[in-house]
Every structure is written in C-alpha cells, then in structure tokens.
C-alpha cells in the first residue's frame, strides 16, 4: 500500500513539474505575441504617418494635373506674351499663400515658446 502511495506522490510531483513547465512555455509564447503586436503597431504607425504625408501631396498633384489638363487648350493660344506662365501662377498662388500662412504660424509659435 505504501509503495502505491509513493508512486502516486511521485506521479503528482511529475505532473506538477510538467504543469509548471507548460505555464512557463505559455508565458514565453505570450511575451512573443506581445512583441509581435508592438512591431505590427509600430509598422501601422509608420504607414499611417507616411499616408498622412503622401495623401495631401498626391491630392494636390492630382488637382494640379487636372487643372493643367483643363487649362491646356488656353495655354496654347494665350497671347499675353509670357508663354503661358500666368495661368500656372494663378493656379499655384493659393498654395503659396497657404504655405506662407503656415510658415508664419510656426514662426509665431516658436517665438512665443522661446519668449515665454
């Protein structure tokens, strides 16, 4: 009887040890999954940042292309002596003004931070 009890106790110790090993394996695997999730999140953040920069540029480029396409017949027959640059300047003027306003805003913010 005591031999059977000793075998049961030994089996219990083996099962407890196996259970602890399995828990450690699960901890390692969950840590690896967390690392992968952080890498994915970082990759998505890079993609979102790239999209935030590329999308407005692509939109402006497409708008410029479409406006150029619409102005093309007028450019060939413009008799203003400037070779057709005036319609392009009229197209780019709002973009230049917006960029200048943004630059002045950044300049004012930096002056306010440095002065405060």
Backbone atoms as SQL, in Angstrom:
CREATE TABLE atoms (id INTEGER PRIMARY KEY, chain TEXT, resi INTEGER, resn TEXT, atom TEXT, x REAL, y REAL, z REAL);
INSERT INTO atoms VALUES
  (1, 'A', 1, 'UNK', 'N', 0.818, -1.188, 0.000),
  (2, 'A', 1, 'UNK', 'CA', 0.000, 0.000, 0.000),
  (3, 'A', 1, 'UNK', 'C', 0.863, 1.254, 0.000),
  (4, 'A', 2, 'UNK', 'N', 1.932, 1.238, 0.832),
  (5, 'A', 2, 'UNK', 'CA', 2.772, 2.429, 0.899),
  (6, 'A', 2, 'UNK', 'C', 3.545, 2.615, -0.408),
  (7, 'A', 3, 'UNK', 'N', 3.826, 1.474, -1.099),
  (8, 'A', 3, 'UNK', 'CA', 4.512, 1.603, -2.382),
  (9, 'A', 3, 'UNK', 'C', 3.599, 2.262, -3.412),
  (10, 'A', 4, 'UNK', 'N', 2.341, 1.935, -3.410),
  (11, 'A', 4, 'UNK', 'CA', 1.369, 2.546, -4.318),
  (12, 'A', 4, 'UNK', 'C', 1.195, 4.028, -4.018),
  (13, 'A', 5, 'UNK', 'N', 1.194, 4.363, -2.709),
  (14, 'A', 5, 'UNK', 'CA', 1.070, 5.760, -2.313),
  (15, 'A', 5, 'UNK', 'C', 2.303, 6.552, -2.741),
  (16, 'A', 6, 'UNK', 'N', 3.478, 5.941, -2.635),
  (17, 'A', 6, 'UNK', 'CA', 4.713, 6.606, -3.058),
  (18, 'A', 6, 'UNK', 'C', 4.696, 6.854, -4.570),
  (19, 'A', 7, 'UNK', 'N', 4.172, 5.887, -5.331),
  (20, 'A', 7, 'UNK', 'CA', 4.074, 6.062, -6.782),
  (21, 'A', 7, 'UNK', 'C', 3.110, 7.195, -7.135),
  (22, 'A', 8, 'UNK', 'N', 2.005, 7.279, -6.417),
  (23, 'A', 8, 'UNK', 'CA', 1.027, 8.344, -6.661),
  (24, 'A', 8, 'UNK', 'C', 1.650, 9.706, -6.356),
  (25, 'A', 9, 'UNK', 'N', 2.397, 9.793, -5.236),
  (26, 'A', 9, 'UNK', 'CA', 3.060, 11.053, -4.884),
  (27, 'A', 9, 'UNK', 'C', 4.108, 11.434, -5.932),
  (28, 'A', 10, 'UNK', 'N', 4.852, 10.443, -6.376),
  (29, 'A', 10, 'UNK', 'CA', 5.858, 10.700, -7.421),
  (30, 'A', 10, 'UNK', 'C', 5.182, 11.176, -8.705),
  (31, 'A', 11, 'UNK', 'N', 4.089, 10.547, -9.070),
  (32, 'A', 11, 'UNK', 'CA', 3.349, 10.951, -10.275),
  (33, 'A', 11, 'UNK', 'C', 2.797, 12.372, -10.123),
  (34, 'A', 12, 'UNK', 'N', 2.340, 12.690, -8.882),
  (35, 'A', 12, 'UNK', 'CA', 1.818, 14.032, -8.616),
  (36, 'A', 12, 'UNK', 'C', 2.928, 15.071, -8.795),
  (37, 'A', 13, 'UNK', 'N', 4.128, 14.800, -8.262),
  (38, 'A', 13, 'UNK', 'CA', 5.262, 15.718, -8.427),
  (39, 'A', 13, 'UNK', 'C', 5.610, 15.902, -9.900),
  (40, 'A', 14, 'UNK', 'N', 5.593, 14.791, -10.659),
  (41, 'A', 14, 'UNK', 'CA', 5.892, 14.879, -12.085),
  (42, 'A', 14, 'UNK', 'C', 4.853, 15.727, -12.820),
  (43, 'A', 15, 'UNK', 'N', 3.587, 15.548, -12.478),
  (44, 'A', 15, 'UNK', 'CA', 2.527, 16.335, -13.108),
  (45, 'A', 15, 'UNK', 'C', 2.629, 17.814, -12.736),
  (46, 'A', 16, 'UNK', 'N', 2.963, 18.099, -11.488),
  (47, 'A', 16, 'UNK', 'CA', 3.143, 19.492, -11.067),
  (48, 'A', 16, 'UNK', 'C', 4.305, 20.135, -11.814),
  (49, 'A', 17, 'UNK', 'N', 5.398, 19.384, -11.965),
  (50, 'A', 17, 'UNK', 'CA', 6.557, 19.895, -12.692),
  (51, 'A', 17, 'UNK', 'C', 6.206, 20.126, -14.162),
  (52, 'A', 18, 'UNK', 'N', 5.501, 19.192, -14.760),
  (53, 'A', 18, 'UNK', 'CA', 5.073, 19.347, -16.156),
  (54, 'A', 18, 'UNK', 'C', 4.136, 20.548, -16.307),
  (55, 'A', 19, 'UNK', 'N', 3.246, 20.729, -15.338),
  (56, 'A', 19, 'UNK', 'CA', 2.335, 21.865, -15.364),
  (57, 'A', 19, 'UNK', 'C', 3.113, 23.182, -15.280),
  (58, 'A', 20, 'UNK', 'N', 4.114, 23.251, -14.416),
  (59, 'A', 20, 'UNK', 'CA', 4.938, 24.462, -14.286),
  (60, 'A', 20, 'UNK', 'C', 5.710, 24.742, -15.576),
  (61, 'A', 21, 'UNK', 'N', 6.215, 23.703, -16.197),
  (62, 'A', 21, 'UNK', 'CA', 6.923, 23.868, -17.483),
  (63, 'A', 21, 'UNK', 'C', 5.970, 24.413, -18.545),
  (64, 'A', 22, 'UNK', 'N', 4.757, 23.868, -18.591),
  (65, 'A', 22, 'UNK', 'CA', 3.765, 24.345, -19.563),
  (66, 'A', 22, 'UNK', 'C', 3.400, 25.807, -19.312),
  (67, 'A', 23, 'UNK', 'N', 3.278, 26.198, -18.025),
  (68, 'A', 23, 'UNK', 'CA', 2.993, 27.599, -17.706),
  (69, 'A', 23, 'UNK', 'C', 4.114, 28.519, -18.198),
  (70, 'A', 24, 'UNK', 'N', 5.351, 28.106, -17.997),
  (71, 'A', 24, 'UNK', 'CA', 6.491, 28.913, -18.457),
  (72, 'A', 24, 'UNK', 'C', 6.506, 29.014, -19.985),
  (73, 'A', 25, 'UNK', 'N', 6.186, 27.915, -20.654),
  (74, 'A', 25, 'UNK', 'CA', 6.120, 27.941, -22.125),
  (75, 'A', 25, 'UNK', 'C', 5.047, 28.928, -22.583),
  (76, 'A', 26, 'UNK', 'N', 3.881, 28.901, -21.922),
  (77, 'A', 26, 'UNK', 'CA', 2.812, 29.843, -22.276),
  (78, 'A', 26, 'UNK', 'C', 3.234, 31.285, -22.026),
  (79, 'A', 27, 'UNK', 'N', 3.944, 31.550, -20.928),
  (80, 'A', 27, 'UNK', 'CA', 4.430, 32.908, -20.662),
  (81, 'A', 27, 'UNK', 'C', 5.355, 33.393, -21.771),
  (82, 'A', 28, 'UNK', 'N', 6.257, 32.520, -22.187),
  (83, 'A', 28, 'UNK', 'CA', 7.185, 32.879, -23.256),
  (84, 'A', 28, 'UNK', 'C', 6.424, 33.151, -24.558),
  (85, 'A', 29, 'UNK', 'N', 5.475, 32.306, -24.888),
  (86, 'A', 29, 'UNK', 'CA', 4.715, 32.486, -26.123),
  (87, 'A', 29, 'UNK', 'C', 3.879, 33.765, -26.085),
  (88, 'A', 30, 'UNK', 'N', 3.270, 34.085, -24.934),
  (89, 'A', 30, 'UNK', 'CA', 2.516, 35.334, -24.826),
  (90, 'A', 30, 'UNK', 'C', 3.436, 36.550, -24.924),
  (91, 'A', 31, 'UNK', 'N', 4.625, 36.439, -24.370),
  (92, 'A', 31, 'UNK', 'CA', 5.589, 37.544, -24.498),
  (93, 'A', 31, 'UNK', 'C', 5.979, 37.746, -25.961),
  (94, 'A', 32, 'UNK', 'N', 6.163, 36.649, -26.685),
  (95, 'A', 32, 'UNK', 'CA', 6.483, 36.763, -28.103),
  (96, 'A', 32, 'UNK', 'C', 5.325, 37.384, -28.879),
  (97, 'A', 33, 'UNK', 'N', 4.088, 37.024, -28.530),
  (98, 'A', 33, 'UNK', 'CA', 2.923, 37.624, -29.183),
  (99, 'A', 33, 'UNK', 'C', 2.835, 39.117, -28.895),
  (100, 'A', 34, 'UNK', 'N', 3.139, 39.513, -27.655),
  (101, 'A', 34, 'UNK', 'CA', 3.142, 40.943, -27.327),
  (102, 'A', 34, 'UNK', 'C', 4.186, 41.688, -28.149),
  (103, 'A', 35, 'UNK', 'N', 5.354, 41.096, -28.296),
  (104, 'A', 35, 'UNK', 'CA', 6.413, 41.723, -29.092),
  (105, 'A', 35, 'UNK', 'C', 5.953, 41.885, -30.539),
  (106, 'A', 36, 'UNK', 'N', 5.346, 40.854, -31.091),
  (107, 'A', 36, 'UNK', 'CA', 4.841, 40.930, -32.467),
  (108, 'A', 36, 'UNK', 'C', 3.758, 41.997, -32.592),
  (109, 'A', 37, 'UNK', 'N', 2.886, 42.099, -31.589),
  (110, 'A', 37, 'UNK', 'CA', 1.825, 43.115, -31.623),
  (111, 'A', 37, 'UNK', 'C', 2.427, 44.517, -31.608),
  (112, 'A', 38, 'UNK', 'N', 3.465, 44.721, -30.815),
  (113, 'A', 38, 'UNK', 'CA', 4.134, 46.025, -30.782),
  (114, 'A', 38, 'UNK', 'C', 4.776, 46.318, -32.136),
  (115, 'A', 39, 'UNK', 'N', 5.403, 45.317, -32.743),
  (116, 'A', 39, 'UNK', 'CA', 6.004, 45.512, -34.061),
  (117, 'A', 39, 'UNK', 'C', 4.950, 45.862, -35.101),
  (118, 'A', 40, 'UNK', 'N', 3.805, 45.192, -35.069),
  (119, 'A', 40, 'UNK', 'CA', 2.716, 45.487, -36.007),
  (120, 'A', 40, 'UNK', 'C', 2.207, 46.907, -35.790),
  (121, 'A', 41, 'UNK', 'N', 2.020, 47.267, -34.512),
  (122, 'A', 41, 'UNK', 'CA', 1.521, 48.607, -34.198),
  (123, 'A', 41, 'UNK', 'C', 2.507, 49.659, -34.693),
  (124, 'A', 42, 'UNK', 'N', 3.794, 49.420, -34.512),
  (125, 'A', 42, 'UNK', 'CA', 4.810, 50.355, -34.974),
  (126, 'A', 42, 'UNK', 'C', 4.784, 50.451, -36.505),
  (127, 'A', 43, 'UNK', 'N', 4.613, 49.322, -37.176),
  (128, 'A', 43, 'UNK', 'CA', 4.529, 49.321, -38.631),
  (129, 'A', 43, 'UNK', 'C', 3.304, 50.073, -39.124),
  (130, 'A', 44, 'UNK', 'N', 2.165, 49.865, -38.452),
  (131, 'A', 44, 'UNK', 'CA', 0.953, 50.581, -38.838),
  (132, 'A', 44, 'UNK', 'C', 1.096, 52.075, -38.586),
  (133, 'A', 45, 'UNK', 'N', 1.787, 52.439, -37.514),
  (134, 'A', 45, 'UNK', 'CA', 2.004, 53.856, -37.235),
  (135, 'A', 45, 'UNK', 'C', 2.867, 54.485, -38.323),
  (136, 'A', 46, 'UNK', 'N', 3.888, 53.753, -38.773),
  (137, 'A', 46, 'UNK', 'CA', 4.722, 54.262, -39.865),
  (138, 'A', 46, 'UNK', 'C', 3.902, 54.410, -41.141),
  (139, 'A', 47, 'UNK', 'N', 3.056, 53.436, -41.415),
  (140, 'A', 47, 'UNK', 'CA', 2.223, 53.506, -42.616),
  (141, 'A', 47, 'UNK', 'C', 1.244, 54.671, -42.524),
  (142, 'A', 48, 'UNK', 'N', 0.673, 54.876, -41.335),
  (143, 'A', 48, 'UNK', 'CA', -0.261, 55.990, -41.164),
  (144, 'A', 48, 'UNK', 'C', 0.468, 57.325, -41.317),
  (145, 'A', 49, 'UNK', 'N', 1.670, 57.419, -40.765),
  (146, 'A', 49, 'UNK', 'CA', 2.444, 58.649, -40.897),
  (147, 'A', 49, 'UNK', 'C', 2.779, 58.912, -42.358),
  (148, 'A', 50, 'UNK', 'N', 3.196, 57.875, -43.061),
  (149, 'A', 50, 'UNK', 'CA', 3.503, 58.037, -44.484),
  (150, 'A', 50, 'UNK', 'C', 2.251, 58.446, -45.252),
  (151, 'A', 51, 'UNK', 'N', 1.119, 57.852, -44.924),
  (152, 'A', 51, 'UNK', 'CA', -0.137, 58.205, -45.593),
  (153, 'A', 51, 'UNK', 'C', -0.491, 59.663, -45.322),
  (154, 'A', 52, 'UNK', 'N', -0.291, 60.112, -44.074),
  (155, 'A', 52, 'UNK', 'CA', -0.623, 61.495, -43.738),
  (156, 'A', 52, 'UNK', 'C', 0.223, 62.495, -44.518),
  (157, 'A', 53, 'UNK', 'N', 1.436, 62.107, -44.904),
  (158, 'A', 53, 'UNK', 'CA', 2.267, 63.000, -45.703),
  (159, 'A', 53, 'UNK', 'C', 2.005, 62.844, -47.201),
  (160, 'A', 54, 'UNK', 'N', 1.801, 61.625, -47.650),
  (161, 'A', 54, 'UNK', 'CA', 1.686, 61.365, -49.084),
  (162, 'A', 54, 'UNK', 'C', 0.309, 61.734, -49.627),
  (163, 'A', 55, 'UNK', 'N', -0.735, 61.506, -48.856),
  (164, 'A', 55, 'UNK', 'CA', -2.092, 61.748, -49.354),
  (165, 'A', 55, 'UNK', 'C', -2.325, 63.212, -49.749),
  (166, 'A', 56, 'UNK', 'N', -1.963, 64.193, -48.916),
  (167, 'A', 56, 'UNK', 'CA', -2.179, 65.575, -49.364),
  (168, 'A', 56, 'UNK', 'C', -1.340, 65.943, -50.585),
  (169, 'A', 57, 'UNK', 'N', -0.118, 65.433, -50.638),
  (170, 'A', 57, 'UNK', 'CA', 0.739, 65.722, -51.792),
  (171, 'A', 57, 'UNK', 'C', 0.143, 65.098, -53.050),
  (172, 'A', 58, 'UNK', 'N', -0.338, 63.874, -52.929),
  (173, 'A', 58, 'UNK', 'CA', -0.955, 63.214, -54.077),
  (174, 'A', 58, 'UNK', 'C', -2.229, 63.951, -54.499),
  (175, 'A', 59, 'UNK', 'N', -3.016, 64.399, -53.524),
  (176, 'A', 59, 'UNK', 'CA', -4.230, 65.155, -53.850),
  (177, 'A', 59, 'UNK', 'C', -3.911, 66.466, -54.554),
  (178, 'A', 60, 'UNK', 'N', -2.893, 67.172, -54.050),
  (179, 'A', 60, 'UNK', 'CA', -2.504, 68.427, -54.697),
  (180, 'A', 60, 'UNK', 'C', -1.961, 68.153, -56.096),
  (181, 'A', 61, 'UNK', 'N', -1.182, 67.096, -56.236),
  (182, 'A', 61, 'UNK', 'CA', -0.649, 66.740, -57.554),
  (183, 'A', 61, 'UNK', 'C', -1.758, 66.391, -58.532),
  (184, 'A', 62, 'UNK', 'N', -2.734, 65.632, -58.061),
  (185, 'A', 62, 'UNK', 'CA', -3.858, 65.278, -58.926),
  (186, 'A', 62, 'UNK', 'C', -4.664, 66.520, -59.311),
  (187, 'A', 63, 'UNK', 'N', -4.895, 67.403, -58.339),
  (188, 'A', 63, 'UNK', 'CA', -5.621, 68.638, -58.640),
  (189, 'A', 63, 'UNK', 'C', -4.837, 69.489, -59.637),
  (190, 'A', 64, 'UNK', 'N', -3.536, 69.575, -59.455),
  (191, 'A', 64, 'UNK', 'CA', -2.694, 70.344, -60.368),
  (192, 'A', 64, 'UNK', 'C', -2.751, 69.740, -61.773),
  (193, 'A', 65, 'UNK', 'N', -2.669, 68.409, -61.840),
  (194, 'A', 65, 'UNK', 'CA', -2.726, 67.723, -63.128),
  (195, 'A', 65, 'UNK', 'C', -4.066, 67.969, -63.820),
  (196, 'A', 66, 'UNK', 'N', -5.149, 67.870, -63.067),
  (197, 'A', 66, 'UNK', 'CA', -6.473, 68.069, -63.661),
  (198, 'A', 66, 'UNK', 'C', -6.675, 69.524, -64.103),
  (199, 'A', 67, 'UNK', 'N', -6.206, 70.460, -63.291),
  (200, 'A', 67, 'UNK', 'CA', -6.333, 71.868, -63.685),
  (201, 'A', 67, 'UNK', 'C', -5.471, 72.161, -64.910),
  (202, 'A', 68, 'UNK', 'N', -4.307, 71.562, -64.962),
  (203, 'A', 68, 'UNK', 'CA', -3.424, 71.750, -66.120),
  (204, 'A', 68, 'UNK', 'C', -4.093, 71.190, -67.373),
  (205, 'A', 69, 'UNK', 'N', -4.741, 70.048, -67.210),
  (206, 'A', 69, 'UNK', 'CA', -5.421, 69.428, -68.334),
  (207, 'A', 69, 'UNK', 'C', -6.562, 70.316, -68.830),
  (208, 'A', 70, 'UNK', 'N', -7.262, 70.946, -67.880),
  (209, 'A', 70, 'UNK', 'CA', -8.352, 71.844, -68.273),
  (210, 'A', 70, 'UNK', 'C', -7.821, 73.124, -68.898),
  (211, 'A', 71, 'UNK', 'N', -6.658, 73.594, -68.438),
  (212, 'A', 71, 'UNK', 'CA', -6.097, 74.848, -68.946),
  (213, 'A', 71, 'UNK', 'C', -5.295, 74.646, -70.219),
  (214, 'A', 72, 'UNK', 'N', -4.988, 73.443, -70.588),
  (215, 'A', 72, 'UNK', 'CA', -4.114, 73.156, -71.724),
  (216, 'A', 72, 'UNK', 'C', -4.549, 73.842, -73.014),
  (217, 'A', 73, 'UNK', 'N', -5.815, 73.794, -73.395),
  (218, 'A', 73, 'UNK', 'CA', -6.190, 74.492, -74.640),
  (219, 'A', 73, 'UNK', 'C', -5.934, 75.991, -74.542),
  (220, 'A', 74, 'UNK', 'N', -6.146, 76.599, -73.389),
  (221, 'A', 74, 'UNK', 'CA', -5.916, 78.027, -73.235),
  (222, 'A', 74, 'UNK', 'C', -4.447, 78.389, -73.239),
  (223, 'A', 75, 'UNK', 'N', -3.591, 77.479, -72.855),
  (224, 'A', 75, 'UNK', 'CA', -2.164, 77.768, -72.797),
  (225, 'A', 75, 'UNK', 'C', -1.559, 77.856, -74.197),
  (226, 'A', 76, 'UNK', 'N', -2.068, 77.077, -75.101),
  (227, 'A', 76, 'UNK', 'CA', -1.506, 77.064, -76.452),
  (228, 'A', 76, 'UNK', 'C', -1.808, 78.368, -77.187),
  (229, 'A', 77, 'UNK', 'N', -2.955, 78.983, -76.879),
  (230, 'A', 77, 'UNK', 'CA', -3.385, 80.160, -77.627),
  (231, 'A', 77, 'UNK', 'C', -3.393, 81.412, -76.769),
  (232, 'A', 78, 'UNK', 'N', -2.635, 81.429, -75.674),
  (233, 'A', 78, 'UNK', 'CA', -2.630, 82.648, -74.861),
  (234, 'A', 78, 'UNK', 'C', -1.703, 83.659, -75.508),
  (235, 'A', 79, 'UNK', 'N', -2.217, 84.819, -75.804),
  (236, 'A', 79, 'UNK', 'CA', -1.435, 85.832, -76.477),
  (237, 'A', 79, 'UNK', 'C', -0.950, 86.899, -75.525),
  (238, 'A', 80, 'UNK', 'N', -0.645, 86.532, -74.274),
  (239, 'A', 80, 'UNK', 'CA', -0.240, 87.540, -73.320),
  (240, 'A', 80, 'UNK', 'C', 1.276, 87.772, -73.327),
  (241, 'A', 81, 'UNK', 'N', 2.034, 87.071, -74.140),
  (242, 'A', 81, 'UNK', 'CA', 3.459, 87.301, -74.281),
  (243, 'A', 81, 'UNK', 'C', 4.314, 86.671, -73.203),
  (244, 'A', 82, 'UNK', 'N', 3.750, 85.956, -72.268),
  (245, 'A', 82, 'UNK', 'CA', 4.537, 85.342, -71.201),
  (246, 'A', 82, 'UNK', 'C', 4.720, 83.845, -71.410),
  (247, 'A', 83, 'UNK', 'N', 4.283, 83.345, -72.482),
  (248, 'A', 83, 'UNK', 'CA', 4.462, 81.926, -72.771),
  (249, 'A', 83, 'UNK', 'C', 3.554, 81.032, -71.947),
  (250, 'A', 84, 'UNK', 'N', 2.462, 81.539, -71.448),
  (251, 'A', 84, 'UNK', 'CA', 1.501, 80.707, -70.734),
  (252, 'A', 84, 'UNK', 'C', 1.815, 80.504, -69.268),
  (253, 'A', 85, 'UNK', 'N', 2.677, 81.300, -68.663),
  (254, 'A', 85, 'UNK', 'CA', 3.014, 81.103, -67.257),
  (255, 'A', 85, 'UNK', 'C', 1.948, 81.675, -66.331),
  (256, 'A', 86, 'UNK', 'N', 1.221, 82.648, -66.763),
  (257, 'A', 86, 'UNK', 'CA', 0.237, 83.307, -65.909),
  (258, 'A', 86, 'UNK', 'C', -0.832, 82.342, -65.378),
  (259, 'A', 87, 'UNK', 'N', -1.422, 81.472, -66.181),
  (260, 'A', 87, 'UNK', 'CA', -2.416, 80.543, -65.613),
  (261, 'A', 87, 'UNK', 'C', -1.810, 79.606, -64.564),
  (262, 'A', 88, 'UNK', 'N', -0.552, 79.200, -64.753),
  (263, 'A', 88, 'UNK', 'CA', 0.096, 78.350, -63.751),
  (264, 'A', 88, 'UNK', 'C', 0.315, 79.110, -62.459),
  (265, 'A', 89, 'UNK', 'N', 0.730, 80.355, -62.562),
  (266, 'A', 89, 'UNK', 'CA', 0.925, 81.152, -61.357),
  (267, 'A', 89, 'UNK', 'C', -0.393, 81.374, -60.632),
  (268, 'A', 90, 'UNK', 'N', -1.452, 81.576, -61.389),
  (269, 'A', 90, 'UNK', 'CA', -2.765, 81.725, -60.770),
  (270, 'A', 90, 'UNK', 'C', -3.186, 80.440, -60.061),
  (271, 'A', 91, 'UNK', 'N', -2.795, 79.320, -60.612),
  (272, 'A', 91, 'UNK', 'CA', -3.115, 78.034, -60.000),
  (273, 'A', 91, 'UNK', 'C', -2.303, 77.821, -58.724),
  (274, 'A', 92, 'UNK', 'N', -1.031, 78.202, -58.738),
  (275, 'A', 92, 'UNK', 'CA', -0.151, 77.950, -57.598),
  (276, 'A', 92, 'UNK', 'C', -0.250, 79.014, -56.515),
  (277, 'A', 93, 'UNK', 'N', -0.800, 80.183, -56.802),
  (278, 'A', 93, 'UNK', 'CA', -0.865, 81.264, -55.819),
  (279, 'A', 93, 'UNK', 'C', -1.571, 80.859, -54.531),
  (280, 'A', 94, 'UNK', 'N', -2.734, 80.200, -54.571),
  (281, 'A', 94, 'UNK', 'CA', -3.378, 79.810, -53.302),
  (282, 'A', 94, 'UNK', 'C', -2.529, 78.835, -52.494),
  (283, 'A', 95, 'UNK', 'N', -1.819, 77.935, -53.168),
  (284, 'A', 95, 'UNK', 'CA', -0.945, 77.011, -52.447),
  (285, 'A', 95, 'UNK', 'C', 0.198, 77.757, -51.785),
  (286, 'A', 96, 'UNK', 'N', 0.764, 78.735, -52.492),
  (287, 'A', 96, 'UNK', 'CA', 1.855, 79.523, -51.923),
  (288, 'A', 96, 'UNK', 'C', 1.399, 80.345, -50.740),
  (289, 'A', 97, 'UNK', 'N', 0.223, 80.914, -50.830),
  (290, 'A', 97, 'UNK', 'CA', -0.313, 81.709, -49.725),
  (291, 'A', 97, 'UNK', 'C', -0.583, 80.821, -48.510),
  (292, 'A', 98, 'UNK', 'N', -1.148, 79.647, -48.741),
  (293, 'A', 98, 'UNK', 'CA', -1.406, 78.717, -47.631),
  (294, 'A', 98, 'UNK', 'C', -0.100, 78.291, -46.974),
  (295, 'A', 99, 'UNK', 'N', 0.924, 78.009, -47.770),
  (296, 'A', 99, 'UNK', 'CA', 2.222, 77.617, -47.209),
  (297, 'A', 99, 'UNK', 'C', 2.835, 78.770, -46.425),
  (298, 'A', 100, 'UNK', 'N', 2.710, 79.983, -46.931),
  (299, 'A', 100, 'UNK', 'CA', 3.250, 81.147, -46.235),
  (300, 'A', 100, 'UNK', 'C', 2.527, 81.373, -44.909),
  (301, 'A', 101, 'UNK', 'N', 1.208, 81.227, -44.894),
  (302, 'A', 101, 'UNK', 'CA', 0.459, 81.368, -43.641),
  (303, 'A', 101, 'UNK', 'C', 0.891, 80.327, -42.621),
  (304, 'A', 102, 'UNK', 'N', 1.086, 79.101, -43.079),
  (305, 'A', 102, 'UNK', 'CA', 1.508, 78.033, -42.177),
  (306, 'A', 102, 'UNK', 'C', 2.893, 78.332, -41.607),
  (307, 'A', 103, 'UNK', 'N', 3.801, 78.805, -42.453),
  (308, 'A', 103, 'UNK', 'CA', 5.150, 79.122, -42.009),
  (309, 'A', 103, 'UNK', 'C', 5.132, 80.264, -40.989),
  (310, 'A', 104, 'UNK', 'N', 4.317, 81.277, -41.233),
  (311, 'A', 104, 'UNK', 'CA', 4.221, 82.389, -40.284),
  (312, 'A', 104, 'UNK', 'C', 3.637, 81.895, -38.963),
  (313, 'A', 105, 'UNK', 'N', 2.665, 81.004, -39.017),
  (314, 'A', 105, 'UNK', 'CA', 2.095, 80.435, -37.792),
  (315, 'A', 105, 'UNK', 'C', 3.140, 79.672, -36.990),
  (316, 'A', 106, 'UNK', 'N', 3.955, 78.847, -37.664),
  (317, 'A', 106, 'UNK', 'CA', 5.022, 78.127, -36.971),
  (318, 'A', 106, 'UNK', 'C', 6.031, 79.095, -36.368),
  (319, 'A', 107, 'UNK', 'N', 6.346, 80.159, -37.109),
  (320, 'A', 107, 'UNK', 'CA', 7.315, 81.136, -36.630),
  (321, 'A', 107, 'UNK', 'C', 6.787, 81.831, -35.373),
  (322, 'A', 108, 'UNK', 'N', 5.501, 82.209, -35.385),
  (323, 'A', 108, 'UNK', 'CA', 4.907, 82.862, -34.211),
  (324, 'A', 108, 'UNK', 'C', 4.888, 81.931, -33.009),
  (325, 'A', 109, 'UNK', 'N', 4.574, 80.662, -33.231),
  (326, 'A', 109, 'UNK', 'CA', 4.564, 79.702, -32.127),
  (327, 'A', 109, 'UNK', 'C', 5.953, 79.527, -31.539),
  (328, 'A', 110, 'UNK', 'N', 6.962, 79.451, -32.402),
  (329, 'A', 110, 'UNK', 'CA', 8.321, 79.273, -31.885),
  (330, 'A', 110, 'UNK', 'C', 8.783, 80.509, -31.123),
  (331, 'A', 111, 'UNK', 'N', 8.394, 81.706, -31.580),
  (332, 'A', 111, 'UNK', 'CA', 8.739, 82.926, -30.851),
  (333, 'A', 111, 'UNK', 'C', 8.052, 82.964, -29.505),
  (334, 'A', 112, 'UNK', 'N', 6.785, 82.531, -29.458),
  (335, 'A', 112, 'UNK', 'CA', 6.040, 82.527, -28.203),
  (336, 'A', 112, 'UNK', 'C', 6.655, 81.538, -27.210),
  (337, 'A', 113, 'UNK', 'N', 7.101, 80.389, -27.697),
  (338, 'A', 113, 'UNK', 'CA', 7.737, 79.394, -26.807),
  (339, 'A', 113, 'UNK', 'C', 9.079, 79.884, -26.308),
  (340, 'A', 114, 'UNK', 'N', 9.864, 80.490, -27.177),
  (341, 'A', 114, 'UNK', 'CA', 11.189, 80.966, -26.769),
  (342, 'A', 114, 'UNK', 'C', 11.101, 82.189, -25.870),
  (343, 'A', 115, 'UNK', 'N', 10.090, 83.001, -26.066),
  (344, 'A', 115, 'UNK', 'CA', 9.930, 84.198, -25.248),
  (345, 'A', 115, 'UNK', 'C', 9.319, 83.916, -23.887),
  (346, 'A', 116, 'UNK', 'N', 8.556, 82.816, -23.784),
  (347, 'A', 116, 'UNK', 'CA', 7.869, 82.523, -22.525),
  (348, 'A', 116, 'UNK', 'C', 8.742, 81.823, -21.536);
